[in-house]
Amino acid sequence: MKKSLLQKFLIASIFTGICTTNALAEHSFKLAYALSKDSHYGVAAHALEEKLDEIAPKEFKVEHFANSTLGGEREVIEGIQLGTIDAAIISTGAVLNFVPQVGVFDIPFLFRDLQHARKVLDGKIGQDLLKEFEQRNIIALAWGEQGFRHLTNNKRAVKTPEDAKGLKIRTTENDVHIQAFKALGILATPMAWPEVAPALQQGTVDGQENPISVIVSMKLNQIQKYLSLTGHVYSPALVLFSPSFYNNLTPENQEKLKEATKVAVVAMRKYVNKVEASGVKTLKEAGMNVTEDVNRAAFAKIVKGIYPDYYKRYSKELIDSIANTE
């Protein structure tokens, strides 16, 4: 009997040791994002997880925190700096408070189309900017994507800048956007994403602006009557990691994480391609009033008038080099 108990104890000890070893070998990390798991952020997060499972089985475990459950984007970035949050897929809106240079990509009417934007982000200009994050205790591994931003509101259809004047529109905490909206006569109201739906429902703001990918995934048609395809700003996203997590990985596992991040970005862009093609139809079928023949040239003309201010902030040479990328 004693021998049997001893054997059981030894077996249990060995099993516990094996489990502990496995647990120590596994790099579990918290991945935060503002939207739902079936959004373009969620698609990227799952693609990242699946690729890690494929190339580094049992090395990584991804804990998903969707729908801003770990806080607004500013709080998430601060968490990454402090090491309380390991990773995030995030818009550039709140990033400007930490790495102001990123704001150059948020200049309205700078990018011609998705292909133009992707070429800039994947090229030297975009890759050099990723390196700037290290100075703010953030590891930025790749540029993701949301698409071109469009205007929604509950007051009226917007076709011209005159139609947009006086509308109280929620914006991200992004000075580049806010400056452009003020030039257009829009009452720009910066607000963290978790506060937006209640503000729209209560009429605190008339509308908001976001890419089709966000408007569809968050079902904003349920609380907004009008969509105008202004396409005023291209909206990148970022895949960020905390140095306290990333720098504790072996060089081999860092490379695996970079590889998985690239796969996540491809998945995000495929989602954006798909929703850009089908999202407007989906929103129309859901009863949203969609203005497709927006006078974008009139909007662009007004915004181009404040480009000299952007030149002072980011340099004319850089802005021109982005605009002229083929």
Contacts in CASP RR format, 6 or more apart in sequence:
PFRMAT RR
TARGET T0000
AUTHOR 0000-0000-0000
METHOD contacts of the structure
MODEL  1
MKKSLLQKFLIASIFTGICTTNALAEHSFKLAYALSKDSHYGVAAHALEE
KLDEIAPKEFKVEHFANSTLGGEREVIEGIQLGTIDAAIISTGAVLNFVP
QVGVFDIPFLFRDLQHARKVLDGKIGQDLLKEFEQRNIIALAWGEQGFRH
LTNNKRAVKTPEDAKGLKIRTTENDVHIQAFKALGILATPMAWPEVAPAL
QQGTVDGQENPISVIVSMKLNQIQKYLSLTGHVYSPALVLFSPSFYNNLT
PENQEKLKEATKVAVVAMRKYVNKVEASGVKTLKEAGMNVTEDVNRAAFA
KIVKGIYPDYYKRYSKELIDSIANTE
22 58 0 8 1.000
25 58 0 8 1.000
25 59 0 8 1.000
26 58 0 8 1.000
26 59 0 8 1.000
26 60 0 8 1.000
26 61 0 8 1.000
27 59 0 8 1.000
27 60 0 8 1.000
27 61 0 8 1.000
27 245 0 8 1.000
27 249 0 8 1.000
27 253 0 8 1.000
28 60 0 8 1.000
28 61 0 8 1.000
28 62 0 8 1.000
28 63 0 8 1.000
29 60 0 8 1.000
29 61 0 8 1.000
29 62 0 8 1.000
29 63 0 8 1.000
29 86 0 8 1.000
29 87 0 8 1.000
29 241 0 8 1.000
29 245 0 8 1.000
30 63 0 8 1.000
30 65 0 8 1.000
30 70 0 8 1.000
30 85 0 8 1.000
30 86 0 8 1.000
30 87 0 8 1.000
31 45 0 8 1.000
31 48 0 8 1.000
31 62 0 8 1.000
31 63 0 8 1.000
31 64 0 8 1.000
31 65 0 8 1.000
31 86 0 8 1.000
31 87 0 8 1.000
31 88 0 8 1.000
31 89 0 8 1.000
32 65 0 8 1.000
32 68 0 8 1.000
32 69 0 8 1.000
32 70 0 8 1.000
32 71 0 8 1.000
32 76 0 8 1.000
32 85 0 8 1.000
32 87 0 8 1.000
32 88 0 8 1.000
32 89 0 8 1.000
32 90 0 8 1.000
33 39 0 8 1.000
33 41 0 8 1.000
33 42 0 8 1.000
33 45 0 8 1.000
33 64 0 8 1.000
33 65 0 8 1.000
33 66 0 8 1.000
33 88 0 8 1.000
33 89 0 8 1.000
33 90 0 8 1.000
34 41 0 8 1.000
34 67 0 8 1.000
34 68 0 8 1.000
34 72 0 8 1.000
34 73 0 8 1.000
34 76 0 8 1.000
34 90 0 8 1.000
34 91 0 8 1.000
34 193 0 8 1.000
34 194 0 8 1.000
35 41 0 8 1.000
35 42 0 8 1.000
35 66 0 8 1.000
35 67 0 8 1.000
35 214 0 8 1.000
35 217 0 8 1.000
35 218 0 8 1.000
36 42 0 8 1.000
36 66 0 8 1.000
36 67 0 8 1.000
36 217 0 8 1.000
36 218 0 8 1.000
37 45 0 8 1.000
37 46 0 8 1.000
37 64 0 8 1.000
37 66 0 8 1.000
38 217 0 8 1.000
39 213 0 8 1.000
39 214 0 8 1.000
39 217 0 8 1.000
39 218 0 8 1.000
40 145 0 8 1.000
40 146 0 8 1.000
40 213 0 8 1.000
40 217 0 8 1.000
40 237 0 8 1.000
40 268 0 8 1.000
40 271 0 8 1.000
40 272 0 8 1.000
40 275 0 8 1.000
41 66 0 8 1.000
41 89 0 8 1.000
41 237 0 8 1.000
41 268 0 8 1.000
42 64 0 8 1.000
42 66 0 8 1.000
42 89 0 8 1.000
43 267 0 8 1.000
43 268 0 8 1.000
43 271 0 8 1.000
44 89 0 8 1.000
44 144 0 8 1.000
44 237 0 8 1.000
44 239 0 8 1.000
44 264 0 8 1.000
44 265 0 8 1.000
44 267 0 8 1.000
44 268 0 8 1.000
44 271 0 8 1.000
45 62 0 8 1.000
45 64 0 8 1.000
45 66 0 8 1.000
45 89 0 8 1.000
45 264 0 8 1.000
46 267 0 8 1.000
47 260 0 8 1.000
47 263 0 8 1.000
47 264 0 8 1.000
47 266 0 8 1.000
47 267 0 8 1.000
47 268 0 8 1.000
48 62 0 8 1.000
48 239 0 8 1.000
48 260 0 8 1.000
48 261 0 8 1.000
48 263 0 8 1.000
48 264 0 8 1.000
49 60 0 8 1.000
49 62 0 8 1.000
49 64 0 8 1.000
49 260 0 8 1.000
50 263 0 8 1.000
51 259 0 8 1.000
51 260 0 8 1.000
51 263 0 8 1.000
51 264 0 8 1.000
52 59 0 8 1.000
52 60 0 8 1.000
52 62 0 8 1.000
52 256 0 8 1.000
52 257 0 8 1.000
52 260 0 8 1.000
53 60 0 8 1.000
55 256 0 8 1.000
55 259 0 8 1.000
55 260 0 8 1.000
56 253 0 8 1.000
56 256 0 8 1.000
56 260 0 8 1.000
59 253 0 8 1.000
59 256 0 8 1.000
60 253 0 8 1.000
60 256 0 8 1.000
60 257 0 8 1.000
68 193 0 8 1.000
68 194 0 8 1.000
70 76 0 8 1.000
70 85 0 8 1.000
71 194 0 8 1.000
72 94 0 8 1.000
72 192 0 8 1.000
72 193 0 8 1.000
72 194 0 8 1.000
73 88 0 8 1.000
73 90 0 8 1.000
73 91 0 8 1.000
73 93 0 8 1.000
73 94 0 8 1.000
73 95 0 8 1.000
73 192 0 8 1.000
73 193 0 8 1.000
74 94 0 8 1.000
74 97 0 8 1.000
74 173 0 8 1.000
74 192 0 8 1.000
76 85 0 8 1.000
76 88 0 8 1.000
76 90 0 8 1.000
77 88 0 8 1.000
77 90 0 8 1.000
77 94 0 8 1.000
77 95 0 8 1.000
77 97 0 8 1.000
77 98 0 8 1.000
77 138 0 8 1.000
77 240 0 8 1.000
79 85 0 8 1.000
79 242 0 8 1.000
80 86 0 8 1.000
80 87 0 8 1.000
80 88 0 8 1.000
80 138 0 8 1.000
80 240 0 8 1.000
80 241 0 8 1.000
80 242 0 8 1.000
81 98 0 8 1.000
81 136 0 8 1.000
81 137 0 8 1.000
81 138 0 8 1.000
81 242 0 8 1.000
82 242 0 8 1.000
83 242 0 8 1.000
83 243 0 8 1.000
83 244 0 8 1.000
83 245 0 8 1.000
85 242 0 8 1.000
86 241 0 8 1.000
86 242 0 8 1.000
86 244 0 8 1.000
86 245 0 8 1.000
87 239 0 8 1.000
87 240 0 8 1.000
87 241 0 8 1.000
87 242 0 8 1.000
87 245 0 8 1.000
88 238 0 8 1.000
88 239 0 8 1.000
88 240 0 8 1.000
89 144 0 8 1.000
89 237 0 8 1.000
89 238 0 8 1.000
89 239 0 8 1.000
89 240 0 8 1.000
89 264 0 8 1.000
89 268 0 8 1.000
90 237 0 8 1.000
90 238 0 8 1.000
90 240 0 8 1.000
91 146 0 8 1.000
91 172 0 8 1.000
91 235 0 8 1.000
91 236 0 8 1.000
91 237 0 8 1.000
91 238 0 8 1.000
92 102 0 8 1.000
92 103 0 8 1.000
92 105 0 8 1.000
92 106 0 8 1.000
92 174 0 8 1.000
92 235 0 8 1.000
92 236 0 8 1.000
92 237 0 8 1.000
92 238 0 8 1.000
93 106 0 8 1.000
93 172 0 8 1.000
93 173 0 8 1.000
93 174 0 8 1.000
93 177 0 8 1.000
94 172 0 8 1.000
94 173 0 8 1.000
94 174 0 8 1.000
95 102 0 8 1.000
95 238 0 8 1.000
96 102 0 8 1.000
96 103 0 8 1.000
96 106 0 8 1.000
96 173 0 8 1.000
96 174 0 8 1.000
96 175 0 8 1.000
96 176 0 8 1.000
97 173 0 8 1.000
98 133 0 8 1.000
98 136 0 8 1.000
98 138 0 8 1.000
99 129 0 8 1.000
99 132 0 8 1.000
99 133 0 8 1.000
99 136 0 8 1.000
99 138 0 8 1.000
101 129 0 8 1.000
101 132 0 8 1.000
101 314 0 8 1.000
102 129 0 8 1.000
102 132 0 8 1.000
103 174 0 8 1.000
103 176 0 8 1.000
103 314 0 8 1.000
104 110 0 8 1.000
104 310 0 8 1.000
104 314 0 8 1.000
104 318 0 8 1.000
104 319 0 8 1.000
104 322 0 8 1.000
105 117 0 8 1.000
105 120 0 8 1.000
105 121 0 8 1.000
105 234 0 8 1.000
105 236 0 8 1.000
105 322 0 8 1.000
106 174 0 8 1.000
106 176 0 8 1.000
106 177 0 8 1.000
106 233 0 8 1.000
106 235 0 8 1.000
107 176 0 8 1.000
107 180 0 8 1.000
107 233 0 8 1.000
107 307 0 8 1.000
107 310 0 8 1.000
107 314 0 8 1.000
107 319 0 8 1.000
108 176 0 8 1.000
108 177 0 8 1.000
108 180 0 8 1.000
108 232 0 8 1.000
108 233 0 8 1.000
108 299 0 8 1.000
108 300 0 8 1.000
108 303 0 8 1.000
109 232 0 8 1.000
109 233 0 8 1.000
109 296 0 8 1.000
109 299 0 8 1.000
109 300 0 8 1.000
109 303 0 8 1.000
109 304 0 8 1.000
110 234 0 8 1.000
110 319 0 8 1.000
110 322 0 8 1.000
110 323 0 8 1.000
111 117 0 8 1.000
111 120 0 8 1.000
111 148 0 8 1.000
111 234 0 8 1.000
111 322 0 8 1.000
114 145 0 8 1.000
114 147 0 8 1.000
114 148 0 8 1.000
114 234 0 8 1.000
114 269 0 8 1.000
114 272 0 8 1.000
114 273 0 8 1.000
114 276 0 8 1.000
116 325 0 8 1.000
117 145 0 8 1.000
117 147 0 8 1.000
117 234 0 8 1.000
117 236 0 8 1.000
118 145 0 8 1.000
118 269 0 8 1.000
119 325 0 8 1.000
119 326 0 8 1.000
120 126 0 8 1.000
120 322 0 8 1.000
120 325 0 8 1.000
121 143 0 8 1.000
121 144 0 8 1.000
121 236 0 8 1.000
122 143 0 8 1.000
125 318 0 8 1.000
125 321 0 8 1.000
125 322 0 8 1.000
125 325 0 8 1.000
126 143 0 8 1.000
130 140 0 8 1.000
130 141 0 8 1.000
130 142 0 8 1.000
130 143 0 8 1.000
133 139 0 8 1.000
133 140 0 8 1.000
133 240 0 8 1.000
134 243 0 8 1.000
137 243 0 8 1.000
138 240 0 8 1.000
138 241 0 8 1.000
138 242 0 8 1.000
138 243 0 8 1.000
139 240 0 8 1.000
139 241 0 8 1.000
139 242 0 8 1.000
139 243 0 8 1.000
139 246 0 8 1.000
139 247 0 8 1.000
140 238 0 8 1.000
140 239 0 8 1.000
140 240 0 8 1.000
141 239 0 8 1.000
141 240 0 8 1.000
141 241 0 8 1.000
141 257 0 8 1.000
141 258 0 8 1.000
141 261 0 8 1.000
142 238 0 8 1.000
142 239 0 8 1.000
142 258 0 8 1.000
142 261 0 8 1.000
142 262 0 8 1.000
142 264 0 8 1.000
142 265 0 8 1.000
143 236 0 8 1.000
143 237 0 8 1.000
143 238 0 8 1.000
143 239 0 8 1.000
143 265 0 8 1.000
144 236 0 8 1.000
144 237 0 8 1.000
144 238 0 8 1.000
144 239 0 8 1.000
144 265 0 8 1.000
144 268 0 8 1.000
144 269 0 8 1.000
145 235 0 8 1.000
145 236 0 8 1.000
145 237 0 8 1.000
145 265 0 8 1.000
145 268 0 8 1.000
145 269 0 8 1.000
145 272 0 8 1.000
146 210 0 8 1.000
146 211 0 8 1.000
146 213 0 8 1.000
146 214 0 8 1.000
146 235 0 8 1.000
146 236 0 8 1.000
146 237 0 8 1.000
146 272 0 8 1.000
147 211 0 8 1.000
147 212 0 8 1.000
147 213 0 8 1.000
147 234 0 8 1.000
147 235 0 8 1.000
147 272 0 8 1.000
147 276 0 8 1.000
148 211 0 8 1.000
148 212 0 8 1.000
148 231 0 8 1.000
148 232 0 8 1.000
148 233 0 8 1.000
148 234 0 8 1.000
148 235 0 8 1.000
148 276 0 8 1.000
149 209 0 8 1.000
149 210 0 8 1.000
149 211 0 8 1.000
149 230 0 8 1.000
149 231 0 8 1.000
149 232 0 8 1.000
149 233 0 8 1.000
149 234 0 8 1.000
149 235 0 8 1.000
150 209 0 8 1.000
150 210 0 8 1.000
150 211 0 8 1.000
150 212 0 8 1.000
150 215 0 8 1.000
150 227 0 8 1.000
150 228 0 8 1.000
150 229 0 8 1.000
150 230 0 8 1.000
150 231 0 8 1.000
150 232 0 8 1.000
151 158 0 8 1.000
151 164 0 8 1.000
151 169 0 8 1.000
151 207 0 8 1.000
151 209 0 8 1.000
151 227 0 8 1.000
151 228 0 8 1.000
151 230 0 8 1.000
151 232 0 8 1.000
152 207 0 8 1.000
152 208 0 8 1.000
152 209 0 8 1.000
152 210 0 8 1.000
152 215 0 8 1.000
152 220 0 8 1.000
152 224 0 8 1.000
152 226 0 8 1.000
152 227 0 8 1.000
152 228 0 8 1.000
153 167 0 8 1.000
153 169 0 8 1.000
153 206 0 8 1.000
153 207 0 8 1.000
153 208 0 8 1.000
153 224 0 8 1.000
153 225 0 8 1.000
153 226 0 8 1.000
153 228 0 8 1.000
154 200 0 8 1.000
154 203 0 8 1.000
154 206 0 8 1.000
154 207 0 8 1.000
154 223 0 8 1.000
154 224 0 8 1.000
154 225 0 8 1.000
154 226 0 8 1.000
155 167 0 8 1.000
155 206 0 8 1.000
155 207 0 8 1.000
155 226 0 8 1.000
156 163 0 8 1.000
156 226 0 8 1.000
157 163 0 8 1.000
157 226 0 8 1.000
157 228 0 8 1.000
157 289 0 8 1.000
157 291 0 8 1.000
158 164 0 8 1.000
158 167 0 8 1.000
158 226 0 8 1.000
158 228 0 8 1.000
158 230 0 8 1.000
158 291 0 8 1.000
158 294 0 8 1.000
159 228 0 8 1.000
159 291 0 8 1.000
159 293 0 8 1.000
159 294 0 8 1.000
159 295 0 8 1.000
160 294 0 8 1.000
160 295 0 8 1.000
160 298 0 8 1.000
161 184 0 8 1.000
161 185 0 8 1.000
161 295 0 8 1.000
161 298 0 8 1.000
161 299 0 8 1.000
161 302 0 8 1.000
163 228 0 8 1.000
164 184 0 8 1.000
164 185 0 8 1.000
164 186 0 8 1.000
164 228 0 8 1.000
164 299 0 8 1.000
165 184 0 8 1.000
165 185 0 8 1.000
165 186 0 8 1.000
166 185 0 8 1.000
166 186 0 8 1.000
166 187 0 8 1.000
167 186 0 8 1.000
167 187 0 8 1.000
167 206 0 8 1.000
167 207 0 8 1.000
168 186 0 8 1.000
168 187 0 8 1.000
168 189 0 8 1.000
168 204 0 8 1.000
168 205 0 8 1.000
168 206 0 8 1.000
168 207 0 8 1.000
169 181 0 8 1.000
169 186 0 8 1.000
169 187 0 8 1.000
169 188 0 8 1.000
169 189 0 8 1.000
169 205 0 8 1.000
169 206 0 8 1.000
169 207 0 8 1.000
169 208 0 8 1.000
169 209 0 8 1.000
170 189 0 8 1.000
170 190 0 8 1.000
170 191 0 8 1.000
170 196 0 8 1.000
170 199 0 8 1.000
170 200 0 8 1.000
170 205 0 8 1.000
170 207 0 8 1.000
170 208 0 8 1.000
170 209 0 8 1.000
171 177 0 8 1.000
171 178 0 8 1.000
171 181 0 8 1.000
171 188 0 8 1.000
171 189 0 8 1.000
171 190 0 8 1.000
171 191 0 8 1.000
171 208 0 8 1.000
171 209 0 8 1.000
172 190 0 8 1.000
173 190 0 8 1.000
173 191 0 8 1.000
173 192 0 8 1.000
174 190 0 8 1.000
176 310 0 8 1.000
177 188 0 8 1.000
177 233 0 8 1.000
178 188 0 8 1.000
178 190 0 8 1.000
179 306 0 8 1.000
179 309 0 8 1.000
180 232 0 8 1.000
180 233 0 8 1.000
180 303 0 8 1.000
180 306 0 8 1.000
181 187 0 8 1.000
181 188 0 8 1.000
182 188 0 8 1.000
183 302 0 8 1.000
183 303 0 8 1.000
183 305 0 8 1.000
183 306 0 8 1.000
184 299 0 8 1.000
184 302 0 8 1.000
184 303 0 8 1.000
189 205 0 8 1.000
191 199 0 8 1.000
191 205 0 8 1.000
196 205 0 8 1.000
196 208 0 8 1.000
197 218 0 8 1.000
197 223 0 8 1.000
198 204 0 8 1.000
199 205 0 8 1.000
200 207 0 8 1.000
200 208 0 8 1.000
200 220 0 8 1.000
200 223 0 8 1.000
200 224 0 8 1.000
201 223 0 8 1.000
207 224 0 8 1.000
208 220 0 8 1.000
208 224 0 8 1.000
209 230 0 8 1.000
209 232 0 8 1.000
209 233 0 8 1.000
210 218 0 8 1.000
210 220 0 8 1.000
210 235 0 8 1.000
211 235 0 8 1.000
211 272 0 8 1.000
212 275 0 8 1.000
212 276 0 8 1.000
212 279 0 8 1.000
212 280 0 8 1.000
212 283 0 8 1.000
213 271 0 8 1.000
213 272 0 8 1.000
213 275 0 8 1.000
213 276 0 8 1.000
214 220 0 8 1.000
215 221 0 8 1.000
215 224 0 8 1.000
215 227 0 8 1.000
215 283 0 8 1.000
216 275 0 8 1.000
216 279 0 8 1.000
216 282 0 8 1.000
216 283 0 8 1.000
217 275 0 8 1.000
219 286 0 8 1.000
221 227 0 8 1.000
221 283 0 8 1.000
221 286 0 8 1.000
221 287 0 8 1.000
221 288 0 8 1.000
222 286 0 8 1.000
224 288 0 8 1.000
225 288 0 8 1.000
225 289 0 8 1.000
226 288 0 8 1.000
226 289 0 8 1.000
226 290 0 8 1.000
226 291 0 8 1.000
227 280 0 8 1.000
227 283 0 8 1.000
227 288 0 8 1.000
227 289 0 8 1.000
227 290 0 8 1.000
227 291 0 8 1.000
228 290 0 8 1.000
228 291 0 8 1.000
228 294 0 8 1.000
229 280 0 8 1.000
229 290 0 8 1.000
229 291 0 8 1.000
229 292 0 8 1.000
229 294 0 8 1.000
230 294 0 8 1.000
230 296 0 8 1.000
230 299 0 8 1.000
231 294 0 8 1.000
231 296 0 8 1.000
232 296 0 8 1.000
232 299 0 8 1.000
232 303 0 8 1.000
237 268 0 8 1.000
239 261 0 8 1.000
239 264 0 8 1.000
239 265 0 8 1.000
241 257 0 8 1.000
246 254 0 8 1.000
246 257 0 8 1.000
249 257 0 8 1.000
280 290 0 8 1.000
280 292 0 8 1.000
283 290 0 8 1.000
284 290 0 8 1.000
307 319 0 8 1.000
310 319 0 8 1.000
311 319 0 8 1.000
END
